[in-house]
């Protein structure tokens, strides 16, 4: 039997360390369809780091995927993010767009806070 989250709205997995191997394992577990994007993004980050002689692109990569995992490990949060992205794309009313973008920002701010803690 597969282990279920402690609460219905709890995380599927604990927040992993912001390391390449930990994030790859987390993505493989909670969003395996995103592994090709993970690998492509990593390749670009490595190429940029080498070309620029800086590790900044690698830090950005780890932060981006850390935030992705922080969001995706909560199914309800991930679903709400997708709903808000659709609402923002389809919005014809300025207030609807502003509201969707504000909530999107809250979700990404929360994810950023989780990886910074």
N, C-alpha and C positions, 0 to 999 in steps of 0.2 A: 504494500500500500504506500502511496506517496504521502509525504508529510504535508499537511495543510497549514496555512498561516494560523497563528494563534487567534487572530480576530479576522472577521470577514473582510475588513478594510485594511488589514495590516500588510506589511511588506512580504513579498514572496521570498526574498532573501535578505540577509543583513547587508548593510552598505559595505561594499568592498573597499580595500585600500586603493588609493589612486596610483596603481602600478599597472603596467602593461598587461602582465599575466592575470592579475586579479580582475581587471576590467574585461579582458577577453573572456575569461571564464564566466563572469556575470552576464555579459551579452549573450554568450552561448546558451546560458540557462534560461534567461527571461525573454530574449528577443533573437533567437538564432537566425532568423531571416535577415538580420542586420549585420551579420558577420562579414559579408563581402564589403559593405560600406565601411565597416570598422577597418578592414585590411587596406582598402583604397585610401582612406583618410590617413592611416598610419604611414603608408608609402609616401603620400604627399608631404606629410609632416617631416619625415626623415629627409626627403629630398630638399625641402626648404631649409631645414636645419643645417644640412651640409653646405648648401649654396650660400647661406647667410652667415655661416660660422657662429651659430647661436643655438641654444636649446629652447628658445622661446616657442617655436612651432610645436615642439614636443610637449611643452607645458600646456599650451593651448589645446592640443589633442587630448591630453589626460583630463583637463578640466571639462572639455566638451562632452567626452564620453562618461565622465563621472556624473555630470548633470543628467545626461541621458539615462543612465542606470538609476540615479536617484528618483527620477520620474517614473520610469518603466517598472520599477520594482513594486510600485503600488498600482494595481490594475485600474482602480477607480480614478486615480490621478491621471494616469496615462490616457484613459478614455475621455476624461474631461478636457485634457489638452487637445486631443484630436477634434472634439466637438468645437472648442473655441477657435481652433485654426480654421475649421470649415466655416464657422460663423463669420470670422474676420474676412475670409476670402469672398464670401457671398454677400457681405453687408452692403446695403445701399443707403442705409441711414447712418449718419455720422455718430449718433449716440450709441447705436448698437455696436459699431466698430470700436468706439472708445471703450465701452464696457468690456468687450471681448479682449481687447489688447491689455486692459488693466488687469483682468484676471489671468491672462497668459503671463504677464509680468510677475504676478504673485506666485504662480506655480514655479516659474524659473528662478525667482528669488529664493523660494523655499529650497529648491534643489541645490542652488549655489550655497546656501547656508549649511545644508546637510553635508556637502563635501568639504566645507571649510571647517567644520567642527571637529 
